[in-house]
Amino acid sequence: MIHLNLSSLNKEYVDEWQREHQKRKNKSYKPDIMKSCEYNQYIRDFFANNTVYSLKDALKRWKYKKSIAGSNKFSNDDLKILKDDKLNYSLQQEVTWKNRKKSG
């Protein structure tokens, strides 16, 4: 039979919670974002790399990025996506074509 010292185990959890709580008091602290929250990580990384674009711009790039094959992680090349109207139009056409291909 396994005997656990619950008071010691609980103390470890409390200590860890207190450490995390202290870290979060620092406004520059950025906790890790879970893999299942790729969108949140993308948006955070997007704004960490530029201050010119809006959330609307970030969303356009996110939607395009997740519609194509490959990683959904932010890269500086993403700032070039949808930058000029001609590119924007051609990318929208490509996404529309890919979406039709997926559904059909």
ChimeraX commands (.cxc) that place a marker at each C-alpha (Angstrom):
marker #1 position 0.00,0.00,0.00 radius 0.5
marker #1 position 1.25,3.45,-0.89 radius 0.5
marker #1 position 1.16,6.08,1.83 radius 0.5
marker #1 position 1.10,9.71,0.81 radius 0.5
marker #1 position 1.97,12.56,3.03 radius 0.5
marker #1 position -0.92,14.79,1.98 radius 0.5
marker #1 position 0.11,17.73,4.10 radius 0.5
marker #1 position 3.49,17.85,2.33 radius 0.5
marker #1 position 1.81,17.44,-1.09 radius 0.5
marker #1 position -0.68,20.22,-0.34 radius 0.5
marker #1 position 2.15,22.47,0.84 radius 0.5
marker #1 position 3.91,21.96,-2.51 radius 0.5
marker #1 position 0.76,23.00,-4.39 radius 0.5
marker #1 position 0.28,26.05,-2.19 radius 0.5
marker #1 position 3.93,27.05,-2.58 radius 0.5
marker #1 position 3.71,26.69,-6.37 radius 0.5
marker #1 position 0.49,28.70,-6.49 radius 0.5
marker #1 position 2.11,31.48,-4.43 radius 0.5
marker #1 position 5.16,31.56,-6.74 radius 0.5
marker #1 position 2.90,31.83,-9.79 radius 0.5
marker #1 position 0.81,34.51,-8.09 radius 0.5
marker #1 position 3.95,36.57,-7.40 radius 0.5
marker #1 position 5.09,36.21,-11.04 radius 0.5
marker #1 position 1.72,37.44,-12.31 radius 0.5
marker #1 position 1.97,40.62,-10.23 radius 0.5
marker #1 position 4.76,41.70,-12.57 radius 0.5
marker #1 position 3.05,43.36,-15.55 radius 0.5
marker #1 position 5.77,42.22,-17.95 radius 0.5
marker #1 position 5.24,38.53,-17.06 radius 0.5
marker #1 position 3.70,36.51,-19.90 radius 0.5
marker #1 position 2.50,33.05,-18.86 radius 0.5
marker #1 position 2.83,30.22,-21.36 radius 0.5
marker #1 position -0.16,29.66,-23.60 radius 0.5
marker #1 position -1.22,26.06,-24.17 radius 0.5
marker #1 position -0.88,24.54,-27.64 radius 0.5
marker #1 position -4.66,24.28,-27.93 radius 0.5
marker #1 position -4.81,28.09,-27.77 radius 0.5
marker #1 position -2.89,28.77,-30.98 radius 0.5
marker #1 position -5.07,31.78,-31.77 radius 0.5
marker #1 position -4.21,33.49,-28.48 radius 0.5
marker #1 position -0.50,32.78,-28.96 radius 0.5
marker #1 position -0.62,34.09,-32.55 radius 0.5
marker #1 position -2.33,37.35,-31.51 radius 0.5
marker #1 position 0.11,37.87,-28.62 radius 0.5
marker #1 position 3.12,37.27,-30.89 radius 0.5
marker #1 position 1.62,39.49,-33.61 radius 0.5
marker #1 position 1.35,42.49,-31.29 radius 0.5
marker #1 position 4.73,41.79,-29.70 radius 0.5
marker #1 position 6.30,42.24,-33.15 radius 0.5
marker #1 position 4.48,45.38,-34.23 radius 0.5
marker #1 position 2.39,48.21,-32.85 radius 0.5
marker #1 position 1.15,49.67,-36.13 radius 0.5
marker #1 position -1.57,47.18,-37.02 radius 0.5
marker #1 position -4.95,46.73,-35.35 radius 0.5
marker #1 position -6.66,43.63,-34.00 radius 0.5
marker #1 position -8.69,43.57,-37.23 radius 0.5
marker #1 position -5.41,43.33,-39.18 radius 0.5
marker #1 position -4.19,40.57,-36.88 radius 0.5
marker #1 position -7.42,38.63,-37.39 radius 0.5
marker #1 position -7.15,38.86,-41.18 radius 0.5
marker #1 position -3.63,37.46,-41.03 radius 0.5
marker #1 position -4.66,34.74,-38.56 radius 0.5
marker #1 position -7.53,33.62,-40.78 radius 0.5
marker #1 position -5.28,33.47,-43.80 radius 0.5
marker #1 position -2.49,31.70,-41.88 radius 0.5
marker #1 position -4.78,28.95,-40.57 radius 0.5
marker #1 position -6.32,28.43,-44.02 radius 0.5
marker #1 position -3.01,27.35,-45.57 radius 0.5
marker #1 position -0.94,24.25,-44.91 radius 0.5
marker #1 position 1.88,24.52,-42.41 radius 0.5
marker #1 position 2.46,26.02,-39.01 radius 0.5
marker #1 position -0.03,28.46,-37.51 radius 0.5
marker #1 position 2.70,30.18,-35.50 radius 0.5
marker #1 position 3.37,33.85,-36.10 radius 0.5
marker #1 position 6.38,34.81,-38.19 radius 0.5
marker #1 position 7.55,38.24,-39.35 radius 0.5
marker #1 position 6.62,37.24,-42.90 radius 0.5
marker #1 position 2.99,37.36,-41.75 radius 0.5
marker #1 position 3.25,41.14,-41.65 radius 0.5
marker #1 position 3.62,41.06,-45.46 radius 0.5
marker #1 position 0.39,39.07,-45.84 radius 0.5
marker #1 position -2.49,41.23,-47.03 radius 0.5
marker #1 position -0.25,44.32,-47.10 radius 0.5
marker #1 position -1.23,45.69,-50.50 radius 0.5
marker #1 position -4.62,45.44,-52.19 radius 0.5
marker #1 position -3.45,43.36,-55.17 radius 0.5
marker #1 position -1.87,40.80,-52.87 radius 0.5
marker #1 position -4.93,40.94,-50.64 radius 0.5
marker #1 position -7.21,40.15,-53.58 radius 0.5
marker #1 position -5.05,37.27,-54.83 radius 0.5
marker #1 position -4.77,35.78,-51.33 radius 0.5
marker #1 position -8.53,35.99,-50.83 radius 0.5
marker #1 position -9.04,34.20,-54.13 radius 0.5
marker #1 position -6.56,31.50,-53.12 radius 0.5
marker #1 position -8.24,31.00,-49.74 radius 0.5
marker #1 position -11.69,30.85,-51.39 radius 0.5
marker #1 position -10.43,28.27,-53.89 radius 0.5
marker #1 position -8.81,26.17,-51.15 radius 0.5
marker #1 position -11.99,26.31,-49.03 radius 0.5
marker #1 position -14.09,25.17,-51.99 radius 0.5
marker #1 position -11.61,22.38,-52.63 radius 0.5
marker #1 position -11.84,21.27,-48.96 radius 0.5
marker #1 position -15.65,21.25,-48.94 radius 0.5
marker #1 position -16.07,19.69,-52.38 radius 0.5
marker link #1:1,2 radius 0.2
marker link #1:2,3 radius 0.2
marker link #1:3,4 radius 0.2
marker link #1:4,5 radius 0.2
marker link #1:5,6 radius 0.2
marker link #1:6,7 radius 0.2
marker link #1:7,8 radius 0.2
marker link #1:8,9 radius 0.2
marker link #1:9,10 radius 0.2
marker link #1:10,11 radius 0.2
marker link #1:11,12 radius 0.2
marker link #1:12,13 radius 0.2
marker link #1:13,14 radius 0.2
marker link #1:14,15 radius 0.2
marker link #1:15,16 radius 0.2
marker link #1:16,17 radius 0.2
marker link #1:17,18 radius 0.2
marker link #1:18,19 radius 0.2
marker link #1:19,20 radius 0.2
marker link #1:20,21 radius 0.2
marker link #1:21,22 radius 0.2
marker link #1:22,23 radius 0.2
marker link #1:23,24 radius 0.2
marker link #1:24,25 radius 0.2
marker link #1:25,26 radius 0.2
marker link #1:26,27 radius 0.2
marker link #1:27,28 radius 0.2
marker link #1:28,29 radius 0.2
marker link #1:29,30 radius 0.2
marker link #1:30,31 radius 0.2
marker link #1:31,32 radius 0.2
marker link #1:32,33 radius 0.2
marker link #1:33,34 radius 0.2
marker link #1:34,35 radius 0.2
marker link #1:35,36 radius 0.2
marker link #1:36,37 radius 0.2
marker link #1:37,38 radius 0.2
marker link #1:38,39 radius 0.2
marker link #1:39,40 radius 0.2
marker link #1:40,41 radius 0.2
marker link #1:41,42 radius 0.2
marker link #1:42,43 radius 0.2
marker link #1:43,44 radius 0.2
marker link #1:44,45 radius 0.2
marker link #1:45,46 radius 0.2
marker link #1:46,47 radius 0.2
marker link #1:47,48 radius 0.2
marker link #1:48,49 radius 0.2
marker link #1:49,50 radius 0.2
marker link #1:50,51 radius 0.2
marker link #1:51,52 radius 0.2
marker link #1:52,53 radius 0.2
marker link #1:53,54 radius 0.2
marker link #1:54,55 radius 0.2
marker link #1:55,56 radius 0.2
marker link #1:56,57 radius 0.2
marker link #1:57,58 radius 0.2
marker link #1:58,59 radius 0.2
marker link #1:59,60 radius 0.2
marker link #1:60,61 radius 0.2
marker link #1:61,62 radius 0.2
marker link #1:62,63 radius 0.2
marker link #1:63,64 radius 0.2
marker link #1:64,65 radius 0.2
marker link #1:65,66 radius 0.2
marker link #1:66,67 radius 0.2
marker link #1:67,68 radius 0.2
marker link #1:68,69 radius 0.2
marker link #1:69,70 radius 0.2
marker link #1:70,71 radius 0.2
marker link #1:71,72 radius 0.2
marker link #1:72,73 radius 0.2
marker link #1:73,74 radius 0.2
marker link #1:74,75 radius 0.2
marker link #1:75,76 radius 0.2
marker link #1:76,77 radius 0.2
marker link #1:77,78 radius 0.2
marker link #1:78,79 radius 0.2
marker link #1:79,80 radius 0.2
marker link #1:80,81 radius 0.2
marker link #1:81,82 radius 0.2
marker link #1:82,83 radius 0.2
marker link #1:83,84 radius 0.2
marker link #1:84,85 radius 0.2
marker link #1:85,86 radius 0.2
marker link #1:86,87 radius 0.2
marker link #1:87,88 radius 0.2
marker link #1:88,89 radius 0.2
marker link #1:89,90 radius 0.2
marker link #1:90,91 radius 0.2
marker link #1:91,92 radius 0.2
marker link #1:92,93 radius 0.2
marker link #1:93,94 radius 0.2
marker link #1:94,95 radius 0.2
marker link #1:95,96 radius 0.2
marker link #1:96,97 radius 0.2
marker link #1:97,98 radius 0.2
marker link #1:98,99 radius 0.2
marker link #1:99,100 radius 0.2
marker link #1:100,101 radius 0.2
marker link #1:101,102 radius 0.2
marker link #1:102,103 radius 0.2
marker link #1:103,104 radius 0.2
view
